[in-house]
Amino acid sequence: MADHQAAIVARFGASRRMEPEEELRLARLAANPAPARDAATVVLLRDAPVGSGIEAYLLRRTRAMSFAGGMHVFPGGRVDPSDAAEDLPWVGPSVEEAMPGLDDDPARARALVCAAVRETFEECGVLLAVPTGTSVPASRAAPAGGATPTGRNVPAGRVDAAGGAAGTGDPGTGDPGWAAERRAVESHRSGLAELLTRRGLALRADLLAPWTRWIAPELEPRRYDTRFFVAALPAGQLPGELATELSTEADGMLWIRPAEAMERFVAGEIGMLPPTAFTLAELSAYDDVAGALAAARTRDLKPIMARIVARDGTWQLSFPHLLPPDGAPGTPLDSAPGTPPDGVPGTEPGTPSGTAPAPAAGTRGGVPR
């Protein structure tokens, strides 16, 4: 874990020279920071099909995307007004019961959960919902996913009373209407509440568990306050694997052990933004999904906000959550070697990795989208 953190800091923490126009732009942002918009992203987990350990689901954003093109991210995006719909079907515990500490405002907490479920369905066809008749004790603190993960993909198109509704999967093995449902939600021709009502399904907060919260640096031109959730891949669902089964922002997917993802990141084989990398580094400590979900219930959800430190014609990305309370030198950041790639991020959705390109840009990503 410590080695992974050091690798992340080494990749993103070195200083980068600024052009004069960049310096002026940062000065303007420092004087009037953009407000951080709410966003949510979901780390889908499954027990590895072979051997021990867990695997996380990553999407690869299309290279044509102006933000985080080609990066590997978690499904997610910003909160839409429709996520606050009061008529959205809901069963089981309230957000306050299932996720204490997610947000002080119950309405916002509920909208964040709705956004997490909606974005996951839009981006990979997995729907974290259950039949409306499902009985769940209000006091239940069930693991995300509602059922023990199978450790393998099974044909889609079935509804599992414990694991949730079927996803899009292969139209040849299930209901081809799910693909149309996903496209309708993605294009905003249908809302999540309408979809659930049509399909006789309901949202259940304990299908997810909050893991961490990242806020984009104050010097970002477009900022997001992103909550990262973890959830077990529901039994009977198969996330999109073909480009036609993914959102318009992704062109590939990958099930991968968190430790292997970090190794490939350090080797330069795959690109990730800081929040994605830190989250995978943390999840690499768990041997099974049950353990990761249990740990999620005790996580500190205090916001993490990287800082863009600009001085003497350079800027540097700093991670205050890794510094000692007094911010004294001698931290991993001070000794981090290497030079980060252009456009180092902060925290933006749409890439639910949660980080927006440093001073230079500000385009809606995928998770944080």
Backbone torsions as a table, in degrees:
resi	resn	phi	psi	omega
1	MET	NA	-47.9	-179.7
2	ALA	-63.1	-40.6	179.4
3	ASP	-63.2	-39.1	178.9
4	HIS	-63.9	-43.5	179.1
5	GLN	-61.4	-43.2	-179.9
6	ALA	-61.7	-38.5	179.8
7	ALA	-65.8	-38.5	179.0
8	ILE	-64.9	-46.1	-180.0
9	VAL	-63.6	-39.9	179.4
10	ALA	-62.6	-34.9	-177.8
11	ARG	-75.7	-37.9	-172.5
12	PHE	-109.8	-12.8	-169.3
13	GLY	-94.1	-6.7	-178.7
14	ALA	-73.1	157.2	-177.8
15	SER	-77.2	153.7	-178.9
16	ARG	-134.5	136.8	-178.1
17	ARG	-70.7	142.2	178.9
18	MET	-104.7	143.9	169.9
19	GLU	-80.3	155.3	-178.7
20	PRO	-53.9	-38.9	-179.5
21	GLU	-67.7	-32.5	176.6
22	GLU	-64.6	-41.6	-178.8
23	GLU	-62.2	-40.8	178.2
24	LEU	-65.7	-40.8	-179.2
25	ARG	-63.8	-41.7	179.5
26	LEU	-65.7	-37.1	178.8
27	ALA	-63.7	-40.1	178.6
28	ARG	-65.9	-41.6	179.4
29	LEU	-66.3	-35.9	179.3
30	ALA	-64.5	-33.8	-179.3
31	ALA	-77.1	-26.8	-177.2
32	ASN	-147.1	76.0	-177.9
33	PRO	-60.7	143.5	176.9
34	ALA	-72.6	146.5	177.3
35	PRO	-69.0	149.7	179.5
36	ALA	-90.7	123.1	179.9
37	ARG	-88.1	146.6	-179.6
38	ASP	-70.5	139.7	178.3
39	ALA	-148.7	163.1	-179.6
40	ALA	-143.5	147.7	177.2
41	THR	-142.5	153.9	-175.2
42	VAL	-125.8	129.8	173.7
43	VAL	-96.3	102.9	176.8
44	LEU	-76.6	131.9	-177.7
45	LEU	-123.7	150.0	171.6
46	ARG	-146.2	153.3	173.1
47	ASP	-69.5	139.0	-177.1
48	ALA	-57.6	134.6	-179.6
49	PRO	-61.3	-30.0	-179.3
50	VAL	-126.1	129.9	179.7
51	GLY	74.3	-169.2	-179.4
52	SER	-92.6	175.2	177.9
53	GLY	102.0	173.6	-179.9
54	ILE	-117.4	162.3	175.2
55	GLU	-127.1	144.5	177.7
56	ALA	-113.1	149.7	-178.8
57	TYR	-94.6	123.4	178.5
58	LEU	-120.9	141.7	173.5
59	LEU	-102.9	146.6	173.5
60	ARG	-105.2	118.7	-179.3
61	ARG	-70.1	144.5	179.8
62	THR	-61.7	143.6	-178.4
63	ARG	-65.2	-20.7	-179.3
64	ALA	-74.3	-14.9	-179.4
65	MET	-65.4	134.1	-178.5
66	SER	-69.1	-25.6	177.8
67	PHE	-111.6	126.4	174.6
68	ALA	56.0	34.1	177.7
69	GLY	-58.9	131.7	179.4
70	GLY	81.5	-5.8	-178.9
71	MET	-78.1	152.1	173.0
72	HIS	-93.4	128.8	-173.1
73	VAL	-139.6	170.3	172.0
74	PHE	-91.6	154.4	175.3
75	PRO	-61.8	140.9	177.3
76	GLY	166.2	178.6	-179.5
77	GLY	176.4	-176.8	-176.4
78	ARG	-77.4	159.8	177.8
79	VAL	-76.2	129.0	177.1
80	ASP	-99.5	157.6	177.8
81	PRO	-54.9	-34.9	-177.9
82	SER	-64.5	-19.9	-179.4
83	ASP	-70.3	-12.6	178.8
84	ALA	-96.8	10.5	-177.9
85	ALA	-56.7	127.9	-177.4
86	GLU	-76.7	-19.4	-177.6
87	ASP	-91.3	9.7	-179.4
88	LEU	-68.1	126.0	-178.4
89	PRO	-61.3	136.4	-174.9
90	TRP	-145.1	135.6	174.9
91	VAL	-131.0	162.8	176.7
92	GLY	78.4	-160.3	-174.3
93	PRO	-65.8	154.2	175.1
94	SER	-73.0	167.8	178.1
95	VAL	-61.3	-38.7	-179.0
96	GLU	-61.7	-36.7	179.2
97	GLU	-75.0	-44.7	-175.1
98	ALA	-78.7	-30.1	-174.7
99	MET	-135.6	63.4	178.8
100	PRO	-60.3	134.1	178.9
101	GLY	93.8	-4.9	180.0
102	LEU	-63.5	-44.2	177.5
103	ASP	-163.5	147.5	-179.7
104	ASP	-68.3	-25.4	-179.1
105	ASP	-96.9	111.3	-178.7
106	PRO	-56.0	-37.2	-179.8
107	ALA	-65.9	-41.8	178.4
108	ARG	-67.5	-40.0	179.5
109	ALA	-60.3	-43.2	179.4
110	ARG	-63.9	-42.2	179.1
111	ALA	-63.7	-35.9	178.2
112	LEU	-64.3	-41.7	178.3
113	VAL	-65.0	-43.1	179.1
114	CYS	-61.6	-42.3	179.5
115	ALA	-63.3	-40.5	179.5
116	ALA	-61.5	-43.9	-179.6
117	VAL	-68.1	-45.1	-178.6
118	ARG	-63.1	-47.1	-177.4
119	GLU	-64.9	-36.8	179.0
120	THR	-65.0	-40.5	177.8
121	PHE	-66.7	-42.9	-179.6
122	GLU	-60.8	-41.2	-169.4
123	GLU	-88.9	-26.4	-179.4
124	CYS	-143.4	5.1	174.5
125	GLY	81.9	2.9	177.7
126	VAL	-88.0	128.6	-177.7
127	LEU	-115.8	112.8	-179.1
128	LEU	-86.7	77.1	-178.5
129	ALA	-148.3	167.3	-178.4
130	VAL	-133.4	160.4	174.5
131	PRO	-57.2	142.3	-175.9
132	THR	-59.7	-24.5	-179.6
133	GLY	-80.6	-2.8	-178.7
134	THR	-62.5	131.4	179.8
135	SER	-99.2	122.0	-179.0
136	VAL	-132.7	118.1	177.9
137	PRO	-56.9	136.4	-177.4
138	ALA	-60.3	-25.6	-177.4
139	SER	-89.8	-2.6	-175.0
140	ARG	-66.2	135.1	175.0
141	ALA	-115.6	62.9	-175.5
142	ALA	-72.1	154.4	175.4
143	PRO	-63.7	148.0	176.8
144	ALA	-54.9	140.2	-179.6
145	GLY	101.8	-24.2	173.7
146	GLY	78.1	-17.8	-178.3
147	ALA	-145.7	159.0	178.4
148	THR	-63.4	126.5	-179.1
149	PRO	-58.8	145.5	-178.9
150	THR	-78.3	-21.2	-178.0
151	GLY	83.0	4.1	178.4
152	ARG	-154.1	161.7	175.4
153	ASN	-81.0	143.9	176.0
154	VAL	-126.2	160.6	-177.1
155	PRO	-53.5	138.1	179.2
156	ALA	-82.0	176.0	177.1
157	GLY	97.7	-4.5	177.7
158	ARG	-103.2	157.8	173.9
159	VAL	-112.6	125.3	-179.4
160	ASP	-108.8	122.8	-174.0
161	ALA	-59.4	-29.3	-179.3
162	ALA	-93.1	-36.0	-171.4
163	GLY	-94.8	-9.0	176.6
164	GLY	112.0	-169.0	-175.8
165	ALA	-85.0	159.0	179.4
166	ALA	-73.6	151.6	177.8
167	GLY	-96.4	-165.4	-177.4
168	THR	-72.1	-55.0	177.5
169	GLY	54.4	-149.0	179.6
170	ASP	-92.2	118.6	-178.4
171	PRO	-55.4	-23.8	-179.4
172	GLY	-73.0	-16.2	-177.8
173	THR	-109.1	-3.5	-177.8
174	GLY	-154.0	-155.8	-177.8
175	ASP	-77.7	111.9	-179.1
176	PRO	-65.5	-14.8	179.9
177	GLY	-65.4	-21.2	-179.4
178	TRP	-64.3	-35.5	178.5
179	ALA	-63.4	-41.9	178.3
180	ALA	-66.0	-38.3	178.1
181	GLU	-61.1	-43.9	-178.7
182	ARG	-63.5	-43.7	-179.6
183	ARG	-65.0	-35.4	179.6
184	ALA	-66.5	-40.7	178.5
185	VAL	-69.0	-42.1	-179.1
186	GLU	-62.3	-37.4	-178.4
187	SER	-88.0	4.2	178.9
188	HIS	67.4	19.2	173.7
189	ARG	-80.8	-12.9	177.9
190	SER	-146.3	145.2	177.7
191	GLY	-98.0	167.4	179.7
192	LEU	-62.2	-40.8	-179.5
193	ALA	-60.7	-42.2	179.6
194	GLU	-65.0	-43.4	179.8
195	LEU	-59.4	-49.4	-177.7
196	LEU	-62.4	-41.4	179.8
197	THR	-63.7	-44.8	179.5
198	ARG	-59.8	-38.1	-174.1
199	ARG	-93.8	1.9	179.5
200	GLY	67.1	37.9	-176.6
201	LEU	-119.2	166.8	178.4
202	ALA	-145.6	154.2	177.0
203	LEU	-79.8	148.0	176.6
204	ARG	-138.5	116.0	-172.5
205	ALA	-58.9	-32.6	-175.1
206	ASP	-80.9	10.0	170.2
207	LEU	-80.4	-11.7	177.7
208	LEU	-127.8	163.1	174.2
209	ALA	-141.8	131.9	-179.8
210	PRO	-68.1	138.8	-177.9
211	TRP	-111.5	-47.5	-177.5
212	THR	-159.9	172.6	-179.0
213	ARG	-141.4	123.6	179.8
214	TRP	-119.4	135.7	175.7
215	ILE	-116.4	134.7	-179.4
216	ALA	-62.7	146.7	178.5
217	PRO	-55.0	151.2	-177.6
218	GLU	-64.8	-20.7	-179.9
219	LEU	-91.2	10.3	174.5
220	GLU	-80.5	140.1	179.1
221	PRO	-72.0	-27.2	177.3
222	ARG	-131.8	122.5	-168.9
223	ARG	-122.5	148.4	178.1
224	TYR	-134.4	147.0	174.0
225	ASP	-108.3	98.6	-168.5
226	THR	-106.4	125.7	174.2
227	ARG	-96.2	128.4	178.9
228	PHE	-99.5	126.1	177.6
229	PHE	-111.5	155.0	170.1
230	VAL	-115.9	149.7	179.0
231	ALA	-155.5	143.6	174.6
232	ALA	-76.7	141.9	173.6
233	LEU	-61.0	119.5	-177.6
234	PRO	-63.8	143.5	176.5
235	ALA	-59.6	138.8	178.2
236	GLY	87.2	2.0	179.8
237	GLN	-117.0	146.6	-179.5
238	LEU	-129.3	112.2	-179.1
239	PRO	-65.3	157.2	179.6
240	GLY	-57.0	137.0	177.3
241	GLU	-120.1	-22.3	179.2
242	LEU	-99.9	155.7	-179.9
243	ALA	-57.2	-33.6	-179.7
244	THR	-71.4	-14.9	-179.8
245	GLU	-100.6	-0.6	-178.6
246	LEU	-106.2	171.0	177.9
247	SER	-69.1	169.7	179.8
248	THR	-69.7	-8.4	-178.7
249	GLU	-96.2	-8.2	-176.4
250	ALA	-121.9	147.1	177.5
251	ASP	-125.9	8.0	178.6
252	GLY	-168.6	165.6	179.6
253	MET	-142.6	167.6	-175.9
254	LEU	-157.7	127.7	167.2
255	TRP	-95.9	125.2	-173.7
256	ILE	-150.9	144.5	173.8
257	ARG	-66.5	136.9	-178.9
258	PRO	-53.4	-42.0	-179.5
259	ALA	-63.6	-39.0	178.1
260	GLU	-67.5	-37.2	177.6
261	ALA	-60.9	-41.1	179.2
262	MET	-66.2	-39.6	178.5
263	GLU	-62.0	-42.8	-179.9
264	ARG	-70.6	-31.7	176.0
265	PHE	-65.6	-48.3	-179.4
266	VAL	-62.4	-35.2	-179.2
267	ALA	-78.2	-5.2	179.3
268	GLY	81.3	13.9	-177.9
269	GLU	-81.6	-29.9	176.4
270	ILE	-134.8	149.6	179.9
271	GLY	-101.6	142.8	176.6
272	MET	-145.1	158.6	174.2
273	LEU	-94.3	157.8	-174.9
274	PRO	-49.5	-49.8	-178.7
275	PRO	-59.9	-37.6	177.9
276	THR	-62.8	-47.6	-177.3
277	ALA	-63.9	-44.6	179.7
278	PHE	-62.5	-40.9	-179.3
279	THR	-64.2	-43.9	178.3
280	LEU	-65.0	-38.1	178.0
281	ALA	-60.9	-40.9	178.6
282	GLU	-67.3	-41.1	-178.1
283	LEU	-71.3	-18.2	-179.8
284	SER	-66.3	-11.7	-178.9
285	ALA	-81.9	-5.6	-173.4
286	TYR	-108.3	140.1	-176.4
287	ASP	-89.4	-20.1	179.0
288	ASP	-150.6	164.3	-177.1
289	VAL	-62.7	-40.2	-179.2
290	ALA	-57.2	-41.6	179.7
291	GLY	-65.8	-40.6	179.4
292	ALA	-66.0	-41.2	-179.4
293	LEU	-68.7	-37.1	177.1
294	ALA	-64.2	-40.8	179.6
295	ALA	-65.7	-33.6	-178.7
296	ALA	-60.8	-30.4	-177.2
297	ARG	-69.8	-13.6	-177.8
298	THR	-117.1	11.5	-175.9
299	ARG	-71.6	148.3	174.2
300	ASP	-83.4	119.5	-176.8
301	LEU	-97.7	21.2	175.6
302	LYS	-59.8	133.6	-176.8
303	PRO	-59.9	141.0	174.4
304	ILE	-109.1	125.6	178.3
305	MET	-131.7	112.1	174.7
306	ALA	-66.0	156.2	179.9
307	ARG	-119.7	140.0	172.2
308	ILE	-97.4	111.4	-178.6
309	VAL	-98.2	114.5	-178.4
310	ALA	-111.4	125.7	176.7
311	ARG	-165.7	149.6	175.8
312	ASP	51.9	40.8	175.7
313	GLY	76.4	12.0	178.0
314	THR	-134.3	161.7	172.0
315	TRP	-131.6	152.8	-176.3
316	GLN	-143.4	139.4	177.9
317	LEU	-90.6	123.1	-177.7
318	SER	-114.4	145.2	179.8
319	PHE	-116.1	87.5	-176.0
320	PRO	-56.2	-27.0	-177.7
321	HIS	-69.4	-11.2	177.2
322	LEU	-99.0	-7.3	-177.3
323	LEU	-88.2	152.4	174.4
324	PRO	-65.4	161.4	-176.9
325	PRO	-51.0	-35.5	-177.4
326	ASP	-87.7	-0.9	178.8
327	GLY	66.5	22.6	-176.9
328	ALA	-65.5	155.5	177.4
329	PRO	-66.7	175.9	179.4
330	GLY	91.0	16.5	178.5
331	THR	-92.5	169.7	177.9
332	PRO	-54.4	-32.6	-178.1
333	LEU	-64.4	-39.7	-177.1
334	ASP	-65.7	-30.5	-174.9
335	SER	-103.3	4.6	-175.2
336	ALA	-68.8	122.1	177.6
337	PRO	-87.4	174.4	172.5
338	GLY	90.1	169.9	-179.4
339	THR	-124.8	128.9	-178.3
340	PRO	-72.5	156.0	177.8
341	PRO	-68.9	160.6	177.5
342	ASP	-59.6	146.9	177.4
343	GLY	72.7	42.6	175.7
344	VAL	-63.9	143.0	-174.6
345	PRO	-91.9	175.4	176.4
346	GLY	-120.1	-97.2	176.6
347	THR	-155.7	98.3	-178.1
348	GLU	-129.7	148.4	-178.9
349	PRO	-83.3	-174.8	-179.0
350	GLY	86.8	-27.5	171.3
351	THR	-121.2	39.9	-176.8
352	PRO	-9.3	6.8	168.5
353	SER	-70.4	-31.0	173.2
354	GLY	89.1	44.6	176.3
355	THR	-151.3	132.0	-176.0
356	ALA	-97.2	153.8	-176.6
357	PRO	-59.6	139.8	-175.6
358	ALA	-53.0	-159.0	-165.1
359	PRO	-43.5	-22.4	-170.7
360	ALA	-70.8	-40.1	-168.7
361	ALA	-129.6	-163.5	176.3
362	GLY	174.5	77.8	178.7
363	THR	-121.0	146.2	-178.7
364	ARG	-55.9	131.0	-178.2
365	GLY	-96.9	-136.3	-179.8
366	GLY	-120.1	-21.9	174.9
367	VAL	-104.0	-105.3	171.6
368	PRO	-40.3	19.9	-172.5
369	ARG	-33.3	NA	NA
